[in-house]
Amino acid sequence: MKLTGNTILVTGGGSGIGRALAKQFAARDNRVVIAGRRRDALDAVVYSQHGIESIVVDIDSAAAIGPFVKELILRWPTLNVVIHSAGIMRYERVTKAGFSTNVTEATITTNLLGTIRLTTALLPHFLSRPEATIVTISSGLAFVPLAMTPTYCATKAAIHSYSQSLRYQLKDTNVRVVEIAPPYVQSELMGVQQASDPMAMPLNDFIAETMAILEANPDVTEVLVERVKPQRFAEARGEYNAFFDAYNYRAMAARANEW
């Protein structure tokens, strides 16, 4: 993936990892378009960083994707990169009285269907470009899940699998597929308290290491910062059960009041 001279769409670009990546790519001589549901959040990013534009979209709406992509290509015809950063993460206590699948369905729609629908709609345009890149955001939780957020983890495992299949189908085209698998990062994905959680990797450190990996290896297909590697390779190292138990024990203990 080249890091300059692109026109890049970042979904979920109004906050967290999406916002941080948008700013990094804008600073590297790329034209960056951030997309999301909240105009105020998008405007705050646009006003704080030269080289970023915005467009509102409801990634959950299947009917909205087609018109959105048409407008996107009309306004930014050189578009050649998408970074799928839109996502939601919620606790799901399945044994709780009155538990419903509302959160389950919303998580699948945003995290998985949104990525697949938008990728599908963008592919004809990307195949017409000299070079194009699809960047998916999975998670260390795709490999060792957090039991308190079962559907989020399942969607990230699906994104990992989808990225691999997509990459294989596109291997003889001009479109590359890059997967970024973050560890637990200081963002506001699960609320403002996460942004200062000492158990999480500082967002700026994660972004700096991610960009360094992309700069050092333009052909990388899976971006893994050092902090996520024990989780990513726990099963391959024969450490899955021990890692899963310890990871979830620590998480449950730290979030007893929230959970």
PEPE-V743393 format. One line per field, one symbol per residue. ss: DSSP state (@ for helix, = for strand, . for the rest). psi: psi as a letter, one per 40 degrees, with the letter a starting at -180 (. if undefined). burial: + if it has 24 or more other ideal C-beta (glycine too) atoms within 12 Angstrom, else -. A space follows every 10 residues. Layout:
ss=???
psi=???
burial=???
This chain:
ss=......==== =....@@@@@ @@@@@@.... ======..@@ @@@@@@@@.. .=====.... .@@@@@@@@@ @@@@@..... ====...... .......... .@@@@@@@@@ @@@@@@@@@@ @@@@@@@@.. .======..@ @@....@@@@ @@@@@@@@@@ @@@@@@@@@. ....====== ....=..... .@@@@@.... =.@@@@@@@@ @@@@@@.... .==..@@@@@ @@.......@ @@@@@@@@@@ @@@@.....
psi=hieieihhhh ifeeiadddd ddddddeffi hhhiiadhdd dddddddehi ehiihhigee hddddddddd dddddgeehe hhhgehiihi ihgeehhehi eddddddddd dddddddddd ddddddeeid iihhhihbid eddhihdegd dddddddddd ddddddddde deaehihhhh giahigafdf idddeeheei hhdddddddd ddddddgeei dhhhiddedd ddedddefed dddddddddd ddddfddd.
burial=+-+--+++++ ++++++++++ ++++++-+-+ +++++++--- ++--++--+- ++++++++++ ----+--++- -++--+-+++ ++++++++++ ++-------- --++-+++++ +++++++++- +++-++--+- -+++++++++ ++++++++++ ++++++++++ -++--++--- ----++++++ ++++++++++ ---+--+--+ +++--++-++ +-++-----+ +++++--+++ ++-+------ --++--++-- +---+----
